Amino acid sequence: MASASLFSASLCSSSLSHLGLRRGGNRSLSLPRRRIMEVVCGSDGIGEKSKGTAGEDEDKPSFNPFGFVTDNPSSRSAIQLPESPAEDGNVGQMLYRIEDKGKEYGSYVKSGKFRWFVRETGSSNTRGTILFIHGAPTQSFSYREVMSQMADAGYHCFAPDWIGFGFSDKPQPGYGFSYTENEFHKVLDELLGTLNIRSPFFLVVQGFLVGSYGLTWALNNSSKISKLVILNSPLTNSSPLPGLFQKLRIPLYGEFTCQNAIIAERFIEAGSPYVLKSEKADVYRLPYLSSGGPGFALLEAAKKANFADVLSRIVTGFSFNSWDKPVLVAWGVADKHLKFSEAEEFQKGNPDAVEIMKIEGAGHMPQEDWPEKTVNALKAFL
């Protein structure tokens, strides 16, 4: 037995030496493949257990049921509770800490049956009024920096949270609001009247779903718009639909997906070269963390949307035969959801009216990623 143990120890030592590892002292590692091994020595000899491969195509990590959260750097703090959650970090106290965040320049406005959250900067008797429209699954918070700087440049700016999003009302689907395109258009018309926004005004639109509804609203109300600015948005019949919206349309799976409290920040980071700072992630997370209402609103809107039909109308409506107002497509070229070729193809449909400006270094939401460059683009165009 003693000789067997001695032989095993000797084998373990020689094998470690063969791998380039030494007991004690400095450790060197020189392997032809960047493969991490756990070397196990014992009385039964030497063995190894694979811990993964650094190569992209080797040994994919095992399934992690919580990976949808933990693979997101800025979202880890949302689920990592301290050892004593009663003292700090539980959901109730988390909401208490962040419930007043993200309402810069905003107030609540009652319009028709609903209460909107609307951000406003600047004042009347300025160089013009700008209406900023956000996309799904985000909120008007993304425009806060741009609005502030555009107000300093002399513009009167408004940015509402769509019904069902951000801090605006989130009515239960089917009870006064069904989250269809026509209903979004109707309540937006009512809001413009309530805010006394006079036509014509400048319109800035960005994003998927309700962002696209901003464009179809423009097609139905071209006389109310003097100039149109489009930030990264689906603009062609072949525009890809991000996985989030595909998942939302799958029965049962959509119900699960929409209740992910970090759904907005994950979508933003997936389309951006940057990671959101925690204070920004808090704001995008807050509506979905506060209740299930925003998630079910997003779910209903995604289910009711006819994405192909909306894109077809956008392509046709903004063609040279149908649209003659100036259009700027200001595009974050680092967008991971939509390629720059979207903007180029869109311009081909109406080259006389559509101008393109690249926003280098910005992703899907240039107003969030690089507000200064977005402001420069708006100033030059407007």
LUMVEXMAR-53758 format. One record per residue (C-alpha): residue number from 1; chain; residue in one letter; x, y, z. Coordinates in nm, 2 decimals, decimal comma. Layout:
residues N
(NUM; A; A; (X; Y; Z));
...
***
This chain:
residues 382
(1; A; M; (0,00; 0,00; 0,00));
(2; A; A; (0,29; 0,24; 0,09));
(3; A; S; (0,47; 0,16; -0,23));
(4; A; A; (0,15; 0,23; -0,43));
(5; A; S; (0,10; 0,56; -0,26));
(6; A; L; (0,46; 0,65; -0,33));
(7; A; F; (0,42; 0,55; -0,69));
(8; A; S; (0,11; 0,76; -0,72));
(9; A; A; (0,27; 1,07; -0,57));
(10; A; S; (0,57; 1,02; -0,80));
(11; A; L; (0,34; 0,99; -1,10));
(12; A; C; (0,15; 1,31; -0,99));
(13; A; S; (0,48; 1,50; -0,95));
(14; A; S; (0,62; 1,39; -1,28));
(15; A; S; (0,29; 1,47; -1,46));
(16; A; L; (0,28; 1,82; -1,30));
(17; A; S; (0,64; 1,87; -1,42));
(18; A; H; (0,53; 1,76; -1,77));
(19; A; L; (0,25; 2,02; -1,77));
(20; A; G; (0,49; 2,29; -1,67));
(21; A; L; (0,36; 2,32; -1,31));
(22; A; R; (0,58; 2,31; -1,00));
(23; A; R; (0,50; 2,25; -0,64));
(24; A; G; (0,57; 2,57; -0,45));
(25; A; G; (0,78; 2,85; -0,58));
(26; A; N; (0,70; 3,02; -0,92));
(27; A; R; (0,45; 2,86; -1,15));
(28; A; S; (0,50; 2,86; -1,53));
(29; A; L; (0,25; 2,75; -1,79));
(30; A; S; (0,33; 2,67; -2,15));
(31; A; L; (0,07; 2,48; -2,33));
(32; A; P; (0,01; 2,45; -2,70));
(33; A; R; (-0,37; 2,50; -2,65));
(34; A; R; (-0,51; 2,76; -2,41));
(35; A; R; (-0,71; 2,50; -2,22));
(36; A; I; (-0,76; 2,54; -1,84));
(37; A; M; (-0,72; 2,21; -1,66));
(38; A; E; (-0,78; 2,12; -1,30));
(39; A; V; (-0,51; 1,86; -1,21));
(40; A; V; (-0,63; 1,61; -0,95));
(41; A; C; (-0,37; 1,41; -0,76));
(42; A; G; (-0,45; 1,13; -0,51));
(43; A; S; (-0,38; 0,78; -0,41));
(44; A; D; (-0,55; 0,66; -0,73));
(45; A; G; (-0,31; 0,85; -0,95));
(46; A; I; (-0,35; 1,16; -1,15));
(47; A; G; (-0,65; 1,29; -1,34));
(48; A; E; (-0,77; 1,61; -1,50));
(49; A; K; (-1,10; 1,79; -1,52));
(50; A; S; (-1,16; 2,03; -1,81));
(51; A; K; (-1,26; 2,38; -1,70));
(52; A; G; (-1,32; 2,52; -2,05));
(53; A; T; (-1,13; 2,65; -2,35));
(54; A; A; (-1,03; 3,00; -2,44));
(55; A; G; (-1,09; 2,94; -2,81));
(56; A; E; (-1,42; 3,06; -2,95));
(57; A; D; (-1,53; 2,73; -3,10));
(58; A; E; (-1,42; 2,49; -2,82));
(59; A; D; (-1,60; 2,37; -2,51));
(60; A; K; (-1,90; 2,60; -2,49));
(61; A; P; (-2,00; 2,68; -2,13));
(62; A; S; (-2,26; 2,46; -1,97));
(63; A; F; (-2,62; 2,59; -1,95));
(64; A; N; (-2,68; 2,84; -1,68));
(65; A; P; (-3,05; 2,90; -1,60));
(66; A; F; (-2,97; 3,24; -1,46));
(67; A; G; (-2,74; 3,35; -1,74));
(68; A; F; (-3,00; 3,59; -1,88));
(69; A; V; (-2,91; 3,81; -1,58));
(70; A; T; (-2,56; 3,72; -1,48));
(71; A; D; (-2,41; 3,77; -1,82));
(72; A; N; (-2,50; 4,14; -1,81));
(73; A; P; (-2,23; 4,34; -1,63));
(74; A; S; (-2,45; 4,64; -1,53));
(75; A; S; (-2,74; 4,42; -1,41));
(76; A; R; (-2,56; 4,20; -1,16));
(77; A; S; (-2,62; 4,45; -0,89));
(78; A; A; (-2,99; 4,41; -0,94));
(79; A; I; (-2,99; 4,05; -0,82));
(80; A; Q; (-2,69; 4,03; -0,59));
(81; A; L; (-2,82; 4,06; -0,24));
(82; A; P; (-2,59; 4,11; 0,06));
(83; A; E; (-2,56; 3,85; 0,33));
(84; A; S; (-2,82; 4,04; 0,53));
(85; A; P; (-3,08; 4,15; 0,27));
(86; A; A; (-3,31; 4,29; 0,55));
(87; A; E; (-3,04; 4,55; 0,61));
(88; A; D; (-2,98; 4,64; 0,25));
(89; A; G; (-3,05; 4,52; -0,10));
(90; A; N; (-3,40; 4,37; -0,10));
(91; A; V; (-3,64; 4,47; -0,37));
(92; A; G; (-3,84; 4,70; -0,16));
(93; A; Q; (-3,54; 4,89; -0,04));
(94; A; M; (-3,40; 4,89; -0,39));
(95; A; L; (-3,71; 5,06; -0,52));
(96; A; Y; (-3,69; 5,31; -0,24));
(97; A; R; (-3,34; 5,40; -0,34));
(98; A; I; (-3,41; 5,45; -0,71));
(99; A; E; (-3,78; 5,55; -0,72));
(100; A; D; (-3,70; 5,92; -0,76));
(101; A; K; (-3,43; 5,87; -1,02));
(102; A; G; (-3,47; 5,95; -1,39));
(103; A; K; (-3,74; 6,21; -1,39));
(104; A; E; (-3,52; 6,50; -1,51));
(105; A; Y; (-3,72; 6,78; -1,67));
(106; A; G; (-4,04; 6,57; -1,64));
(107; A; S; (-4,39; 6,61; -1,50));
(108; A; Y; (-4,72; 6,43; -1,52));
(109; A; V; (-4,98; 6,55; -1,77));
(110; A; K; (-5,34; 6,43; -1,78));
(111; A; S; (-5,46; 6,39; -2,14));
(112; A; G; (-5,79; 6,22; -2,21));
(113; A; K; (-5,82; 5,91; -1,99));
(114; A; F; (-5,45; 5,87; -1,92));
(115; A; R; (-5,17; 6,03; -1,73));
(116; A; W; (-4,86; 6,08; -1,93));
(117; A; F; (-4,51; 6,15; -1,81));
(118; A; V; (-4,36; 6,42; -2,03));
(119; A; R; (-4,02; 6,58; -2,02));
(120; A; E; (-4,00; 6,94; -2,13));
(121; A; T; (-3,70; 7,18; -2,17));
(122; A; G; (-3,68; 7,53; -2,31));
(123; A; S; (-3,97; 7,76; -2,36));
(124; A; S; (-4,20; 7,91; -2,62));
(125; A; N; (-4,09; 8,19; -2,85));
(126; A; T; (-3,78; 8,00; -2,95));
(127; A; R; (-3,62; 7,87; -3,27));
(128; A; G; (-3,88; 7,60; -3,29));
(129; A; T; (-4,04; 7,30; -3,11));
(130; A; I; (-3,90; 6,95; -3,11));
(131; A; L; (-4,10; 6,64; -3,03));
(132; A; F; (-3,88; 6,34; -2,93));
(133; A; I; (-4,03; 5,99; -2,97));
(134; A; H; (-3,87; 5,69; -2,80));
(135; A; G; (-3,88; 5,32; -2,91));
(136; A; A; (-3,95; 5,00; -2,72));
(137; A; P; (-3,86; 4,87; -2,46));
(138; A; T; (-3,71; 5,20; -2,34));
(139; A; Q; (-3,84; 5,55; -2,24));
(140; A; S; (-3,79; 5,92; -2,29));
(141; A; F; (-3,51; 5,92; -2,03));
(142; A; S; (-3,28; 5,84; -2,32));
(143; A; Y; (-3,33; 6,20; -2,46));
(144; A; R; (-3,26; 6,39; -2,13));
(145; A; E; (-2,91; 6,51; -2,23));
(146; A; V; (-3,00; 6,59; -2,59));
(147; A; M; (-3,31; 6,79; -2,47));
(148; A; S; (-3,10; 6,99; -2,23));
(149; A; Q; (-2,85; 7,09; -2,49));
(150; A; M; (-3,11; 7,16; -2,75));
(151; A; A; (-3,29; 7,39; -2,51));
(152; A; D; (-2,96; 7,57; -2,46));
(153; A; A; (-2,95; 7,62; -2,83));
(154; A; G; (-3,29; 7,78; -2,83));
(155; A; Y; (-3,54; 7,50; -2,89));
(156; A; H; (-3,85; 7,41; -2,70));
(157; A; C; (-3,84; 7,03; -2,65));
(158; A; F; (-4,09; 6,77; -2,54));
(159; A; A; (-4,04; 6,40; -2,49));
(160; A; P; (-4,33; 6,18; -2,36));
(161; A; D; (-4,32; 5,83; -2,23));
(162; A; W; (-4,56; 5,63; -2,45));
(163; A; I; (-4,86; 5,49; -2,27));
(164; A; G; (-4,74; 5,16; -2,13));
(165; A; F; (-4,38; 5,27; -2,10));
(166; A; G; (-4,16; 5,46; -1,86));
(167; A; F; (-4,35; 5,65; -1,60));
(168; A; S; (-4,67; 5,70; -1,80));
(169; A; D; (-4,99; 5,51; -1,73));
(170; A; K; (-4,99; 5,14; -1,80));
(171; A; P; (-5,35; 5,04; -1,85));
(172; A; Q; (-5,44; 4,67; -1,84));
(173; A; P; (-5,48; 4,55; -2,20));
(174; A; G; (-5,84; 4,55; -2,32));
(175; A; Y; (-5,95; 4,79; -2,04));
(176; A; G; (-5,95; 5,13; -2,22));
(177; A; F; (-5,64; 5,07; -2,42));
(178; A; S; (-5,54; 4,77; -2,64));
(179; A; Y; (-5,19; 4,87; -2,75));
(180; A; T; (-5,26; 4,88; -3,12));
(181; A; E; (-5,09; 5,12; -3,36));
(182; A; N; (-5,42; 5,31; -3,41));
(183; A; E; (-5,46; 5,36; -3,04));
(184; A; F; (-5,11; 5,48; -3,00));
(185; A; H; (-5,17; 5,73; -3,28));
(186; A; K; (-5,50; 5,85; -3,12));
(187; A; V; (-5,36; 5,91; -2,78));
(188; A; L; (-5,05; 6,09; -2,92));
(189; A; D; (-5,29; 6,33; -3,11));
(190; A; E; (-5,47; 6,40; -2,79));
(191; A; L; (-5,15; 6,46; -2,60));
(192; A; L; (-5,02; 6,71; -2,86));
(193; A; G; (-5,35; 6,90; -2,81));
(194; A; T; (-5,31; 6,90; -2,44));
(195; A; L; (-4,95; 7,02; -2,46));
(196; A; N; (-5,06; 7,29; -2,71));
(197; A; I; (-4,78; 7,19; -2,95));
(198; A; R; (-4,83; 7,40; -3,25));
(199; A; S; (-4,77; 7,28; -3,60));
(200; A; P; (-4,54; 7,26; -3,78));
(201; A; F; (-4,28; 7,12; -3,55));
(202; A; F; (-3,96; 6,92; -3,57));
(203; A; L; (-4,00; 6,54; -3,50));
(204; A; V; (-3,72; 6,31; -3,38));
(205; A; V; (-3,79; 5,94; -3,38));
(206; A; Q; (-3,58; 5,64; -3,27));
(207; A; G; (-3,62; 5,27; -3,21));
(208; A; F; (-3,84; 4,97; -3,27));
(209; A; L; (-4,22; 4,91; -3,23));
(210; A; V; (-4,36; 5,24; -3,08));
(211; A; G; (-4,06; 5,42; -3,24));
(212; A; S; (-4,19; 5,29; -3,58));
(213; A; Y; (-4,54; 5,41; -3,48));
(214; A; G; (-4,39; 5,75; -3,45));
(215; A; L; (-4,29; 5,72; -3,82));
(216; A; T; (-4,63; 5,60; -3,93));
(217; A; W; (-4,79; 5,88; -3,74));
(218; A; A; (-4,57; 6,12; -3,93));
(219; A; L; (-4,69; 5,97; -4,26));
(220; A; N; (-5,05; 6,04; -4,15));
(221; A; N; (-4,97; 6,39; -4,04));
(222; A; S; (-4,70; 6,52; -4,27));
(223; A; S; (-4,86; 6,87; -4,27));
(224; A; K; (-4,77; 6,90; -3,89));
(225; A; I; (-4,40; 6,84; -3,95));
(226; A; S; (-4,15; 7,08; -4,08));
(227; A; K; (-3,84; 6,85; -4,06));
(228; A; L; (-3,80; 6,48; -3,96));
(229; A; V; (-3,50; 6,33; -3,79));
(230; A; I; (-3,47; 5,95; -3,77));
(231; A; L; (-3,22; 5,80; -3,53));
(232; A; N; (-3,14; 5,43; -3,56));
(233; A; S; (-3,48; 5,26; -3,65));
(234; A; P; (-3,59; 4,98; -3,88));
(235; A; L; (-3,64; 5,14; -4,22));
(236; A; T; (-3,65; 4,86; -4,48));
(237; A; N; (-3,86; 4,56; -4,56));
(238; A; S; (-3,57; 4,34; -4,47));
(239; A; S; (-3,50; 4,50; -4,13));
(240; A; P; (-3,42; 4,23; -3,88));
(241; A; L; (-3,64; 4,19; -3,58));
(242; A; P; (-3,44; 4,16; -3,26));
(243; A; G; (-3,48; 3,84; -3,06));
(244; A; L; (-3,66; 4,02; -2,78));
(245; A; F; (-3,96; 4,09; -2,99));
(246; A; Q; (-3,96; 3,74; -3,14));
(247; A; K; (-3,96; 3,59; -2,80));
(248; A; L; (-4,25; 3,82; -2,69));
(249; A; R; (-4,46; 3,68; -2,96));
(250; A; I; (-4,42; 3,31; -2,86));
(251; A; P; (-4,71; 3,19; -2,64));
(252; A; L; (-4,63; 3,15; -2,27));
(253; A; Y; (-4,26; 3,21; -2,34));
(254; A; G; (-4,35; 3,58; -2,41));
(255; A; E; (-4,53; 3,60; -2,07));
(256; A; F; (-4,21; 3,49; -1,90));
(257; A; T; (-3,98; 3,71; -2,11));
(258; A; C; (-4,18; 4,03; -2,05));
(259; A; Q; (-4,14; 4,00; -1,67));
(260; A; N; (-3,76; 4,02; -1,68));
(261; A; A; (-3,69; 4,33; -1,48));
(262; A; I; (-3,37; 4,41; -1,67));
(263; A; I; (-3,53; 4,37; -2,01));
(264; A; A; (-3,47; 4,73; -2,12));
(265; A; E; (-3,11; 4,77; -2,01));
(266; A; R; (-3,02; 4,44; -2,16));
(267; A; F; (-3,18; 4,54; -2,50));
(268; A; I; (-2,99; 4,87; -2,49));
(269; A; E; (-2,65; 4,71; -2,41));
(270; A; A; (-2,71; 4,44; -2,67));
(271; A; G; (-2,73; 4,72; -2,94));
(272; A; S; (-2,44; 4,93; -2,80));
(273; A; P; (-2,07; 4,91; -2,77));
(274; A; Y; (-2,10; 5,03; -2,41));
(275; A; V; (-2,22; 4,91; -2,08));
(276; A; L; (-2,47; 5,13; -1,90));
(277; A; K; (-2,35; 5,29; -1,58));
(278; A; S; (-2,55; 5,16; -1,28));
(279; A; E; (-2,73; 5,49; -1,22));
(280; A; K; (-2,86; 5,48; -1,58));
(281; A; A; (-2,95; 5,11; -1,57));
(282; A; D; (-3,15; 5,18; -1,25));
(283; A; V; (-3,38; 5,41; -1,44));
(284; A; Y; (-3,44; 5,18; -1,73));
(285; A; R; (-3,50; 4,90; -1,49));
(286; A; L; (-3,73; 5,09; -1,25));
(287; A; P; (-4,06; 5,06; -1,44));
(288; A; Y; (-4,02; 4,68; -1,49));
(289; A; L; (-3,91; 4,63; -1,13));
(290; A; S; (-4,20; 4,83; -0,99));
(291; A; S; (-4,48; 4,62; -1,13));
(292; A; G; (-4,57; 4,37; -1,40));
(293; A; G; (-4,77; 4,64; -1,59));
(294; A; P; (-4,49; 4,76; -1,82));
(295; A; G; (-4,39; 4,41; -1,91));
(296; A; F; (-4,75; 4,31; -2,00));
(297; A; A; (-4,79; 4,64; -2,19));
(298; A; L; (-4,48; 4,56; -2,40));
(299; A; L; (-4,60; 4,20; -2,45));
(300; A; E; (-4,94; 4,32; -2,58));
(301; A; A; (-4,79; 4,58; -2,81));
(302; A; A; (-4,55; 4,33; -2,95));
(303; A; K; (-4,83; 4,08; -3,01));
(304; A; K; (-5,05; 4,33; -3,18));
(305; A; A; (-4,78; 4,47; -3,40));
(306; A; N; (-4,77; 4,38; -3,77));
(307; A; F; (-4,40; 4,45; -3,82));
(308; A; A; (-4,39; 4,36; -4,19));
(309; A; D; (-4,69; 4,58; -4,27));
(310; A; V; (-4,55; 4,87; -4,07));
(311; A; L; (-4,21; 4,85; -4,25));
(312; A; S; (-4,38; 4,82; -4,59));
(313; A; R; (-4,57; 5,14; -4,52));
(314; A; I; (-4,26; 5,32; -4,40));
(315; A; V; (-4,07; 5,23; -4,72));
(316; A; T; (-4,35; 5,33; -4,95));
(317; A; G; (-4,46; 5,64; -4,75));
(318; A; F; (-4,12; 5,80; -4,74));
(319; A; S; (-4,03; 5,73; -5,11));
(320; A; F; (-3,98; 6,02; -5,35));
(321; A; N; (-4,33; 5,99; -5,48));
(322; A; S; (-4,49; 6,03; -5,14));
(323; A; W; (-4,27; 6,24; -4,91));
(324; A; D; (-4,11; 6,58; -4,98));
(325; A; K; (-4,02; 6,71; -4,63));
(326; A; P; (-3,65; 6,72; -4,53));
(327; A; V; (-3,53; 6,41; -4,35));
(328; A; L; (-3,21; 6,35; -4,16));
(329; A; V; (-3,11; 5,99; -4,08));
(330; A; A; (-2,85; 6,03; -3,80));
(331; A; W; (-2,71; 5,68; -3,75));
(332; A; G; (-2,50; 5,53; -3,47));
(333; A; V; (-2,27; 5,32; -3,68));
(334; A; A; (-2,18; 5,08; -3,40));
(335; A; D; (-2,55; 4,96; -3,37));
(336; A; K; (-2,56; 4,59; -3,32));
(337; A; H; (-2,93; 4,56; -3,39));
(338; A; L; (-2,94; 4,74; -3,72));
(339; A; K; (-2,67; 4,78; -3,98));
(340; A; F; (-2,58; 5,11; -4,14));
(341; A; S; (-2,69; 4,97; -4,47));
(342; A; E; (-3,05; 5,03; -4,34));
(343; A; A; (-2,99; 5,40; -4,37));
(344; A; E; (-2,82; 5,37; -4,71));
(345; A; E; (-3,10; 5,17; -4,85));
(346; A; F; (-3,37; 5,40; -4,71));
(347; A; Q; (-3,19; 5,70; -4,87));
(348; A; K; (-3,20; 5,54; -5,21));
(349; A; G; (-3,58; 5,55; -5,20));
(350; A; N; (-3,58; 5,93; -5,17));
(351; A; P; (-3,23; 6,08; -5,23));
(352; A; D; (-3,36; 6,43; -5,27));
(353; A; A; (-3,52; 6,45; -4,93));
(354; A; V; (-3,31; 6,22; -4,72));
(355; A; E; (-2,97; 6,31; -4,58));
(356; A; I; (-2,75; 6,07; -4,39));
(357; A; M; (-2,51; 6,16; -4,11));
(358; A; K; (-2,29; 5,90; -3,93));
(359; A; I; (-2,25; 5,92; -3,56));
(360; A; E; (-1,92; 5,74; -3,50));
(361; A; G; (-1,88; 5,55; -3,18));
(362; A; A; (-2,26; 5,53; -3,10));
(363; A; G; (-2,48; 5,23; -3,11));
(364; A; H; (-2,85; 5,17; -3,14));
(365; A; M; (-2,94; 5,46; -2,92));
(366; A; P; (-2,70; 5,75; -3,02));
(367; A; Q; (-2,89; 5,99; -2,79));
(368; A; E; (-2,78; 5,78; -2,50));
(369; A; D; (-2,44; 5,66; -2,62));
(370; A; W; (-2,32; 5,99; -2,75));
(371; A; P; (-2,56; 6,28; -2,69));
(372; A; E; (-2,30; 6,55; -2,78));
(373; A; K; (-2,26; 6,41; -3,13));
(374; A; T; (-2,64; 6,36; -3,17));
(375; A; V; (-2,69; 6,73; -3,07));
(376; A; N; (-2,44; 6,84; -3,33));
(377; A; A; (-2,62; 6,65; -3,59));
(378; A; L; (-2,96; 6,80; -3,49));
(379; A; K; (-2,82; 7,15; -3,48));
(380; A; A; (-2,66; 7,12; -3,83));
(381; A; F; (-2,99; 6,99; -3,98));
(382; A; L; (-3,25; 7,19; -3,80));
***
